[in-house]
C-alpha cells in the first residue's frame, strides 16, 4: 500500500485519542520500520513504556488499513516478546482496547481466525501487574460485541480460546453457554479435532461437568481417548478414579496434580480451574468423617468467609454414637469449602437442624478453633515452596536439594558473580528464566548462598557474592514472581 494520507484534522483526532506525542504511521514501509524497532525493544527488554507506545502506533495503523497480513505478523511478534521479555500488552488499557478493536475487523477469511486467535491469547495471558484489572474493566464490557465475530469463524481452536477468555473473565454462565453452542454446532467442528484440541476439550468438559456429552459428540473419541499424550492419560486416570467403581489414591493423585502444574499448553487460570474441580470431586466422592461450623474464627489465618465459596455435595458419615467406632449411615448433604483446601464447613443453623434430623445417630463436628487453636498445616495442594537461603535446616526445605544440582546450568549459560556487572547478569537471567524456569534459577542461586553461608565465617568472607546473589533474587522476585510459592528468606 502507498502512503496513507491523513488530513490535519484526522491527525489531531488521533493525538486527542492517543496523546499529543502520538505519531501515526503513514505507509506500509513505515509500518515495517516501526515493526523492526518493536522487535529491538523486545530483545532489549528494559523499556515497557516504549513497547506500549510502539505497539499503539502499529495497532492504530492496522485498524485504519484493515491489513490482515500485518495484523498476523504483529500479533505473532508480540507473543514472542511476551514470552521472551515478559512484556504483557494487557498492562496497558489503551492497548487492550486496540486489541478488542481488531476483532471487530472482518479480515480476509484465510487470516481472520488466526488473527482473532492471536488477539485472544494476548488478552488471556494477562499475567502482568495490571493485566487482570484492565481485562476486567475493558474486555468484560465489550465481550458480547466481540463474541459473534469470533464464534462465527467456526474454528475449534479459536472457540477453545474463547472458552479460555470466559474463564479468565470468570463469566461462568457465558462459559457454559458457549460450550453448549459448540456441542449444538459440533458437526462444523468435528473434522478439526486432533489430539491436542481433544485434550483441551476434555478438560473444559470436565470443569463444566459435561464430559459425558463430549464423549457422544466426537466421532474419533474412542481412538483419541487412548492417546499417550500426558494430559489425556491424566484425564483417563482422574475420571476412572471418580467413577462409581473407582478408587481414589489420594497420594498418587496429588503427585499427578503437581506434575500437571508443569505441563505446557495451559494458562495458570486453566490449571487452577482444573485442579480445583479435581479436588472438589475428591471431596464429593470420599466419605467425610466430620465438618466444621462456618464462622470466621474457624477459618485459617488470612481467609475470609467470602473465600469459602465452593458449593459441594458431600457424603457425610453418621456414626452410631459419640465413640465413632461404627458408621450408622452415610448421608448426602450440601456444604461449603475453600477451593484449594479440604476443610468442609456448614452454616450453624443448617448444621444444628441436620444433627437433630439424624438423631440418635452422631455427626462429628470438629472443635471450634477459637476454643482449641491449632497450628496451621500447609495444604497438600499448595504450590512448591521457595527455597530458603538460611543455613539452619528447616523441615519444610525439602526442595532445597534441587539447588546445587542445577548450578552448572546457570554457569554454563554465563551467569556468575566474578567479572560481571549487575546489568550483565540481569540480561543473562532474562534469557535463562524462560528456558529452564524461575524455580530452577531461584533454587540454584539460593543454593549458592546457602553453600557460602554454611562455611566458616562464610557470611563475612563471601559477603560481596552473597549480596550480589541476593540482589539478583530480589530482582527476579520483582520481575517474575507470581506468588505461586513461598519466597526465600535471606
TIMIVEX-109219 format. One record per residue (C-alpha): residue in one letter; x, y, z. Coordinates in pm, 1 decimal, always signed. Each point is the difference from the previous one (the first is absolute). Example, Ala and Ser with C-alpha at 12.3 -4.5 7.8 and 13.67 -1.06 7.14 Angstrom:
! TIMIVEX-109219
- A / +1230.0 / -450.0 / +780.0
- S / +137.0 / +344.0 / -66.0
***
This chain:
! TIMIVEX-109219
- X / +0.0 / +0.0 / +0.0
- X / +122.4 / +351.8 / -79.5
- X / +2.3 / +283.3 / +248.8
- X / -320.0 / +25.3 / +202.9
- X / -84.9 / +367.1 / -9.5
- X / -143.8 / +152.7 / +314.0
- X / -149.2 / +344.8 / +20.5
- X / +112.8 / +240.1 / +270.0
- X / -334.8 / -48.7 / +172.1
- X / +39.9 / -379.3 / -2.4
- X / +348.7 / +27.5 / +149.0
- X / -130.3 / +231.2 / +271.2
- X / -276.8 / -247.0 / +85.0
- X / +256.5 / -277.2 / +35.9
- X / +210.8 / +218.3 / +228.8
- X / -304.7 / +70.6 / +214.5
- X / -71.6 / -372.8 / +19.4
- X / +354.3 / -129.7 / +50.7
- X / +191.7 / +297.3 / +140.1
- X / +157.6 / +315.9 / -135.7
- X / +328.1 / -175.9 / -85.8
- X / -169.4 / -272.2 / -204.4
- X / +145.9 / -26.9 / -350.7
- X / -220.8 / -199.9 / -239.1
- X / +167.7 / -239.4 / -242.9
- X / -44.1 / +119.9 / -357.5
- X / +89.9 / -295.9 / -222.4
- X / +70.6 / -372.2 / -12.5
- X / +371.4 / +75.7 / -16.8
- X / -28.0 / +209.2 / +315.4
- X / -195.0 / -285.4 / +159.4
- X / +282.4 / -247.1 / -68.1
- X / +259.1 / +245.6 / +133.4
- X / -194.1 / +44.7 / +324.1
- X / -54.8 / -377.2 / +19.0
- X / +376.5 / -57.7 / -13.2
- X / +41.6 / +255.0 / +278.5
- X / -259.9 / -186.4 / +206.3
- X / +200.2 / -319.2 / -39.3
- X / +306.7 / +184.4 / +128.6
- X / -192.5 / +127.9 / +301.5
- X / -101.6 / -357.0 / +74.2
- X / +359.2 / -122.4 / -18.5
- X / +121.4 / +279.4 / +228.7
- X / -282.2 / -77.5 / +241.4
- X / +41.7 / +303.0 / +224.8
- X / -241.0 / +266.8 / -127.4
- X / -365.7 / -100.2 / +36.5
- X / -119.6 / +356.6 / -57.1
- X / +161.4 / +12.1 / -345.0
- X / -140.6 / -347.0 / -69.0
- X / -357.9 / +108.3 / +75.4
- X / +32.3 / +323.8 / -200.5
- X / +150.6 / -176.0 / -301.7
- X / -269.4 / -268.3 / -1.0
- X / -258.1 / +277.5 / +26.8
- X / +124.2 / +151.8 / -327.4
- X / +7.9 / -336.4 / -177.4
- X / -347.4 / -104.7 / +114.7
- X / -147.0 / +336.1 / -96.9
- X / +140.5 / -39.8 / -351.9
- X / -147.6 / -348.8 / -33.7
- X / -338.6 / +121.4 / +119.7
- X / +14.5 / +277.9 / -258.4
- X / +113.8 / -219.8 / -291.1
- X / -164.3 / -332.6 / +100.8
- X / +306.7 / -185.8 / -125.6
- X / -34.0 / -360.6 / +116.3
- X / +355.0 / -105.8 / -87.3
- X / +146.0 / +281.6 / +205.2
- X / -235.8 / -82.8 / +286.1
- X / +119.0 / -361.4 / -4.3
- X / +369.1 / +94.8 / -9.9
- X / -39.5 / +253.4 / +280.8
- X / -198.1 / -223.9 / +235.9
- X / +247.0 / -285.4 / -51.9
- X / +290.4 / +230.6 / +84.6
- X / -172.4 / +131.2 / +312.8
- X / -46.9 / -360.2 / +114.8
- X / +371.3 / -66.7 / -36.3
- X / +83.8 / +316.3 / +193.2
- X / -245.2 / -98.4 / +275.0
- X / +177.5 / -331.5 / +46.0
- X / +351.9 / +138.1 / -33.0
- X / -17.0 / +333.4 / +182.1
- X / -315.2 / -41.8 / +210.6
- X / -157.7 / +311.9 / -149.8
- X / -373.8 / -50.8 / +38.6
- X / -207.0 / +215.1 / -233.0
- X / -289.6 / -32.6 / +242.7
- X / +188.0 / +223.4 / +245.1
- X / -101.7 / +292.5 / -222.9
- X / -373.1 / +75.6 / -17.8
- X / +26.0 / +181.7 / -335.5
- X / +170.2 / -301.3 / -156.6
- X / -275.8 / -224.6 / +137.5
- X / -261.6 / +221.0 / -168.2
- X / +197.3 / -17.7 / -324.5
- X / +19.9 / -378.8 / +13.5
- X / -376.2 / -14.1 / +47.2
- X / -40.3 / +229.1 / -301.5
- X / +187.5 / -251.1 / -218.4
- X / -271.4 / -258.3 / +62.0
- X / -254.7 / +241.4 / -147.1
- X / +187.5 / -2.3 / -332.8
- X / -115.4 / -251.7 / -260.0
- X / +342.3 / -103.7 / -126.2
- X / +52.8 / -225.7 / -299.9
- X / -158.1 / -339.3 / +73.7
- X / +329.7 / -189.1 / -14.6
- X / +155.0 / +233.8 / +259.2
- X / -289.4 / +95.6 / +224.0
- X / -10.1 / -301.6 / +231.0
- X / +379.1 / +8.3 / +50.0
- X / +1.7 / +371.5 / +82.1
- X / -293.8 / -37.2 / +239.8
- X / +171.2 / -297.3 / +165.0
- X / +321.0 / +196.5 / +55.0
- X / -195.5 / +294.0 / +139.9
- X / -188.1 / -219.1 / +248.1
- X / +322.9 / -162.4 / +116.5
- X / +153.6 / +342.2 / +60.7
- X / -305.9 / +95.4 / +203.4
- X / -26.4 / -328.5 / +188.8
- X / +361.5 / -19.6 / +115.4
- X / -39.1 / +311.5 / +213.0
- X / +267.9 / -81.8 / +256.9
- X / +139.5 / +351.2 / +36.4
- X / -51.6 / +231.8 / +294.6
- X / -309.0 / +174.5 / -143.7
- X / -109.4 / -264.1 / -248.9
- X / -294.3 / -150.3 / +186.1
- X / -130.4 / +343.0 / +98.5
- X / +12.0 / +124.8 / -360.2
- X / -157.4 / -318.0 / -133.8
- X / -285.9 / +25.1 / +247.9
- X / -59.3 / +370.7 / -59.6
- X / +52.1 / +11.0 / -378.9
- X / -75.9 / -343.7 / -143.5
- X / -294.1 / -98.4 / +220.3
- X / -229.0 / +282.7 / -124.1
- X / +95.6 / -73.1 / -362.3
- X / +1.0 / -379.3 / -15.0
- X / -364.8 / -28.9 / -108.1
- X / +73.3 / +209.0 / -310.4
- X / +310.3 / -202.1 / -83.4
- X / -127.3 / -351.6 / +64.5
- X / -204.7 / -24.0 / -320.7
- X / +291.6 / +76.9 / -233.4
- X / +214.1 / -255.7 / +180.5
- X / -247.4 / -285.8 / +22.1
- X / -129.2 / +36.4 / -355.8
- X / +343.1 / -95.8 / -132.2
- X / -98.8 / -352.2 / +113.8
- X / +361.1 / -75.3 / +79.8
- X / +32.2 / -240.0 / +293.4
- X / +343.1 / +126.7 / +104.6
- X / -134.2 / +355.8 / +5.8
- X / -316.4 / -103.6 / +184.6
- X / +209.9 / -173.5 / +265.1
- X / +192.9 / +322.8 / +48.7
- X / -331.8 / +182.2 / +37.9
- X / -92.8 / -249.8 / +272.8
- X / +332.7 / +93.4 / +156.7
- X / -99.2 / +367.8 / -18.2
- X / -323.3 / -61.1 / +188.4
- X / +197.9 / -197.4 / +257.0
- X / +239.0 / +293.8 / +46.5
- X / -292.6 / +241.6 / +28.6
- X / -171.8 / -240.2 / +242.1
- X / -328.9 / +21.7 / -191.7
- X / -119.7 / -351.1 / +76.5
- X / -342.9 / +25.8 / -162.7
- X / +150.0 / +108.0 / -332.3
- X / +268.6 / -266.2 / +29.1
- X / -263.9 / -269.7 / +32.5
- X / -216.0 / +155.3 / -272.2
- X / +290.6 / +10.2 / -244.9
- X / +86.0 / -362.6 / +71.9
- X / -362.9 / -93.7 / -63.9
- X / +6.5 / +190.8 / -330.4
- X / +312.1 / -190.1 / -103.9
- X / -177.2 / -328.4 / +74.0
- X / -306.6 / +105.7 / -200.7
- X / +215.6 / +101.0 / -298.2
- X / +241.4 / -288.2 / +40.7
- X / -43.7 / -121.0 / -358.6
- X / +191.9 / +313.6 / -104.7
- X / +288.1 / -77.1 / +235.7
- X / +34.8 / -377.6 / +3.0
- X / +243.3 / -27.1 / -292.7
- X / +236.9 / +254.3 / +163.0
- X / +74.4 / -209.1 / +309.1
- X / +353.4 / -124.4 / +58.9
- X / +156.0 / -137.7 / +319.1
- X / +101.9 / +340.4 / +133.7
- X / -345.2 / +151.5 / -53.7
- X / -164.2 / -315.3 / +132.9
- X / +198.7 / +29.5 / +323.5
- X / -114.4 / +358.2 / +58.2
- X / -360.6 / -90.0 / -80.7
- X / +10.3 / -281.3 / +254.9
- X / +112.0 / +228.0 / +279.9
- X / -246.3 / +278.3 / -80.4
- X / -275.4 / -262.3 / -7.6
- X / +128.7 / -128.8 / +333.6
- X / -8.4 / +334.1 / +182.5
- X / -349.0 / +63.2 / -140.4
- X / -121.7 / -352.7 / +89.0
- X / -72.6 / -70.4 / -367.1
- X / +251.1 / -281.0 / -62.6
- X / -272.5 / -253.6 / -83.8
- X / -144.0 / +233.2 / -260.5
- X / +331.1 / +53.2 / -176.6
- X / +49.6 / -376.3 / -14.9
- X / -315.1 / -29.6 / -207.5
- X / +95.6 / +286.8 / -231.3
- X / +353.2 / -78.5 / -117.3
- X / +11.0 / -256.7 / -279.2
- X / +356.2 / -109.6 / +77.7
- X / -47.7 / -2.5 / +377.5
- X / +75.4 / -370.9 / +49.1
- X / +334.0 / +22.9 / -179.9
- X / +104.3 / +342.8 / +131.8
- X / -69.7 / -89.8 / +363.2
- X / +268.7 / -270.9 / -26.4
- X / +264.1 / +259.5 / -89.5
- X / +333.9 / +1.2 / +180.9
- X / -8.1 / +377.7 / +47.8
- X / +65.1 / +62.1 / +368.4
- X / -304.7 / +225.1 / +42.6
- X / -232.0 / -263.4 / -147.9
- X / +150.2 / -278.6 / +211.9
- X / -46.5 / +220.8 / +306.7
- X / -362.9 / +57.6 / -99.1
- X / -54.4 / -376.0 / -32.0
- X / +146.0 / -57.6 / +345.9
- X / -206.3 / +278.0 / +158.7
- X / -332.6 / -103.7 / -151.4
- X / +60.6 / -367.0 / +79.5
- X / +70.7 / +93.4 / +363.1
- X / -327.5 / +190.3 / +19.7
- X / -211.0 / -270.8 / -162.4
- X / -249.7 / -191.2 / +214.3
- X / +234.2 / -297.2 / +33.3
- X / +316.4 / +208.7 / +4.5
- X / +237.8 / +41.5 / +291.8
- X / +174.9 / +326.7 / +82.6
- X / +367.0 / -47.2 / +79.5
- X / +38.5 / +345.3 / +146.5
- X / +376.9 / -10.8 / +31.5
- X / +44.6 / -95.9 / -365.0
- X / -260.3 / +252.5 / -111.0
- X / +179.9 / +284.7 / +175.9
- X / +329.4 / -104.4 / -161.1
- X / -168.0 / +4.5 / -340.4
- X / -150.9 / +340.7 / +74.5
- X / +346.8 / +134.7 / +75.9
- X / +120.5 / -143.7 / -331.2
- X / -295.1 / +160.0 / -178.5
- X / +105.0 / +339.8 / +133.7
- X / +314.8 / -30.5 / -212.7
- X / -176.3 / -102.0 / -322.1
- X / +24.6 / +255.0 / -280.1
- X / -295.1 / +117.4 / -205.9
- X / -220.6 / +118.1 / +286.4
- X / -19.2 / +339.9 / +162.2
- X / +17.7 / +40.9 / +377.0
- X / -375.6 / +61.3 / +18.9
- X / -73.6 / -314.5 / -203.7
- X / +220.0 / -214.3 / +223.0
- X / -148.4 / +153.2 / +312.1
- X / -356.2 / -64.3 / -119.4
- X / +74.4 / -361.3 / -93.2
- X / +179.0 / -72.6 / +327.5
- X / -273.8 / +163.7 / +206.3
- X / -261.1 / -212.0 / -174.8
- X / +201.2 / -317.8 / +56.3
- X / +31.0 / +77.6 / +370.4
- X / -367.7 / +84.3 / +16.6
- X / -82.9 / -341.0 / -145.4
- X / +232.3 / -162.1 / +254.5
- X / -192.9 / +166.8 / +280.9
- X / -329.8 / -107.8 / -151.3
- X / +101.4 / -363.8 / -45.8
- X / +168.7 / -75.8 / +330.0
- X / -196.8 / -51.6 / +320.7
- X / +57.0 / +294.7 / +231.3
- X / +46.1 / -92.0 / +364.5
- X / -106.6 / +343.1 / +120.9
- X / -57.8 / +366.4 / -75.8
- X / +74.8 / +342.0 / +148.4
- X / -232.1 / +285.8 / +85.1
- X / +18.8 / +279.8 / -255.7
- X / +106.5 / +286.1 / +224.8
- X / +288.4 / +241.4 / -49.1
- X / +208.4 / -124.9 / +293.9
- X / +3.4 / -352.3 / -146.4
- X / +176.8 / +115.2 / -315.4
- X / +377.3 / -19.3 / -54.6
- X / +190.3 / +328.3 / +42.3
- X / -49.5 / +227.1 / -298.8
- X / -324.5 / -162.0 / -115.3
- X / -332.5 / +182.0 / -2.1
- X / -350.2 / -143.4 / +2.6
- X / -35.4 / +108.2 / -363.8
- X / +292.7 / -230.9 / -90.2
- X / -204.7 / -305.0 / +101.3
- X / -197.5 / +16.8 / -322.8
- X / +17.2 / -348.8 / -148.8
- X / -338.7 / -169.8 / +25.9
- X / +32.5 / -377.9 / +11.5
- X / -216.8 / -304.4 / +59.6
- X / +181.6 / -216.7 / +254.9
- X / -39.7 / -348.4 / +141.0
- X / -10.3 / +52.8 / +376.4
- X / +39.2 / -279.9 / +251.9
- X / -265.6 / -40.3 / +269.7
- X / +137.0 / -214.3 / +284.0
- X / -191.8 / -224.2 / +237.5
- X / +126.6 / +197.2 / +300.1
- X / +265.0 / +243.5 / +119.4
- X / +265.7 / -271.2 / +13.7
- X / +1.1 / +13.7 / -383.1
- X / +98.5 / -365.6 / -28.4
- X / -269.3 / -90.4 / -251.1
- X / -170.4 / +193.3 / -278.6
- X / -376.6 / -27.9 / +30.9
- X / -70.2 / +150.1 / -343.9
- X / +137.1 / +241.4 / -259.1
- X / -208.2 / +299.0 / -105.2
- X / +39.2 / +238.4 / -292.2
- X / -15.9 / +362.7 / +104.7
- X / +96.6 / +338.0 / -140.6
- X / +301.5 / +169.4 / +152.8
- X / +260.5 / +266.9 / -66.5
- X / +374.0 / -16.7 / -45.1
- X / +301.6 / +204.7 / -101.6
- X / +90.9 / -89.9 / -361.5
- X / +359.7 / -77.7 / +97.4
- X / -49.2 / -172.7 / +334.9
- X / -172.5 / -304.0 / +140.8
- X / -183.5 / +154.7 / +294.1
- X / -377.3 / -41.5 / -21.8
- X / -231.6 / +257.8 / +154.7
- X / -370.2 / +31.7 / +70.7
- X / -216.8 / +286.5 / +108.9
- X / -66.9 / -24.1 / +373.9
- X / -378.3 / +0.4 / -31.8
- X / +1.5 / -261.9 / -276.6
- X / +245.6 / -213.6 / +196.5
- X / -215.5 / +14.7 / +312.2
- X / -303.9 / -111.6 / -199.1
- X / +199.8 / -280.2 / -166.5
- X / +116.5 / -133.0 / +336.8
- X / -356.0 / -2.7 / +133.3
- X / -134.9 / -177.4 / -309.4
- X / +254.8 / -280.8 / +27.8
- X / -31.7 / -74.4 / +370.8
- X / +64.0 / -237.8 / +169.2
- X / +287.3 / -22.7 / -248.1
- X / +306.0 / +217.0 / +64.1
- X / +150.8 / +255.3 / -240.5
- X / +352.8 / +103.2 / +86.3
- X / +48.2 / +377.0 / +12.5
- X / +363.5 / +100.1 / +33.2
- X / +81.9 / +205.7 / +304.6
- X / -4.4 / +373.5 / -61.3
- X / +347.8 / +138.5 / -61.7
- X / -82.3 / +290.2 / +229.1
- X / -24.0 / -243.8 / +287.2
- X / +290.1 / -215.6 / -116.3
- X / +233.4 / +196.2 / -227.1
- X / +209.2 / -225.5 / -218.9
- X / +318.6 / +72.0 / -184.6
- X / -76.6 / +35.3 / -367.6
- X / +133.4 / -275.9 / -219.1
- X / +63.9 / +90.8 / -358.7
- X / -246.1 / -159.9 / -238.6
- X / +121.2 / -286.3 / -214.5
- X / -126.3 / +190.3 / -299.0
- X / +229.4 / +300.0 / +50.2
- X / +260.8 / +70.5 / -266.4
- X / +364.7 / -84.7 / +70.0
- X / +180.2 / +203.8 / +261.5
- X / +258.8 / +255.7 / -93.9
- X / +347.5 / -104.9 / +120.4
- X / +136.2 / +146.9 / +318.0
- X / +350.6 / +145.6 / +3.4
- X / +23.3 / -38.1 / +377.3
- X / +264.3 / -250.4 / +108.2
- X / -206.9 / -133.2 / +289.5
- X / -185.5 / -299.2 / -132.9
- X / -375.2 / +15.0 / -19.2
- X / -223.5 / -306.8 / -31.0
- X / -189.1 / +173.7 / -280.1
- X / +315.0 / +59.3 / -206.2
- X / -14.8 / -333.4 / -180.3
- X / +11.9 / +174.8 / -336.3
- X / +341.6 / +152.1 / +72.4
- X / +172.0 / -308.4 / -136.1
- X / -87.7 / +120.3 / -347.8
- X / +223.9 / +303.7 / +40.9
- X / +356.1 / -120.5 / -41.9
- X / -95.4 / -262.7 / -255.9
- X / -88.4 / +282.3 / -237.3
- X / +313.0 / +204.0 / +72.0
- X / +186.5 / -89.6 / -316.7
- X / -299.3 / +92.4 / -215.9
- X / +19.4 / +369.9 / +92.8
- X / +379.1 / +9.7 / -9.3
- X / -2.7 / -166.3 / -340.0
- X / -224.2 / +279.3 / -128.6
- X / +232.3 / +272.0 / +125.1
- X / -151.2 / +84.6 / +338.0
- X / +267.2 / +69.3 / +263.3
- X / +90.9 / +272.4 / +246.0
- X / +369.1 / +29.7 / -82.3
- X / +75.0 / +242.8 / -279.6
- X / -360.9 / +99.9 / -72.8
- X / -212.0 / +302.7 / +79.4
- X / -355.5 / -11.4 / +130.3
- X / -127.5 / +112.3 / -340.8
- X / +190.5 / -275.4 / -180.8
- X / -127.2 / -266.4 / +239.1
- X / -356.2 / +126.2 / -34.7
- X / +11.6 / -30.8 / -378.2
- X / +127.1 / -356.0 / +39.4
- X / -273.7 / -86.9 / +251.7
- X / -268.0 / +138.4 / -231.1
- X / +113.1 / -248.3 / -263.4
- X / +26.8 / -291.2 / +242.6
- X / -332.9 / +27.4 / +185.1
- X / -224.3 / -68.1 / -304.6
- X / +216.6 / -300.6 / -90.6
- X / +39.6 / -190.0 / +326.6
- X / -262.0 / +165.5 / +218.7
- X / +2.5 / +236.9 / +294.5
- X / -0.2 / -283.5 / +252.0
- X / +327.9 / -150.0 / -119.5
- X / +169.6 / +338.1 / -26.8
- X / -110.4 / +101.0 / +348.7
- X / +101.0 / -329.9 / +159.1
- X / +341.5 / +23.2 / -160.8
- X / +68.8 / +350.1 / +129.2
- X / -143.7 / -80.5 / +343.4
- X / +215.7 / -313.1 / +12.2
- X / +310.2 / +206.5 / -70.7
- X / -86.3 / +236.5 / +284.6
- X / -58.5 / -285.3 / +244.1
- X / +325.4 / -167.6 / -100.9
- X / +201.3 / +315.4 / +75.7
- X / -186.2 / +81.0 / +320.8
- X / +57.9 / -353.0 / +120.9
- X / +377.5 / +33.9 / -9.6
- X / +200.7 / +127.7 / +295.0
- X / -27.6 / +380.4 / +6.0
- X / -171.5 / -39.7 / -336.8
- X / -242.8 / +287.8 / +45.7
- X / +292.7 / +239.8 / +43.1
- X / +248.6 / -167.3 / -234.6
- X / -246.0 / -14.5 / -290.1
- X / -193.4 / +312.2 / +90.8
- X / +29.2 / +155.4 / -346.8
- X / -114.6 / -312.7 / -187.2
- X / -285.6 / -60.3 / +244.1
- X / -112.9 / +361.4 / -34.6
- X / +2.0 / -27.0 / -379.1
- X / -184.0 / -332.6 / -5.3
- X / -266.3 / +133.4 / +233.7
- X / -27.1 / +313.8 / -213.2
- X / -66.7 / -222.6 / -302.9
- X / -259.0 / -198.9 / +197.0
- X / -178.8 / +321.8 / +95.7
- X / -6.2 / +115.7 / -361.8
- X / -129.5 / -338.6 / -116.0
- X / -276.8 / +28.1 / +257.0
- X / -101.9 / +344.2 / -119.8
- X / +1.1 / -101.6 / -366.8
- X / -131.2 / -356.2 / -7.9
- X / -146.0 / -105.7 / +334.7
- X / -376.8 / -69.1 / -10.7
- X / -47.6 / -108.9 / +363.8
- X / -35.3 / -363.3 / -102.3
- X / +253.1 / -116.1 / +259.9
- X / +166.2 / +133.5 / +316.3
- X / +278.6 / +250.6 / -57.1
- X / +349.3 / -78.1 / +138.2
- X / +106.0 / +136.0 / +335.2
- X / +329.5 / +181.3 / -33.2
***
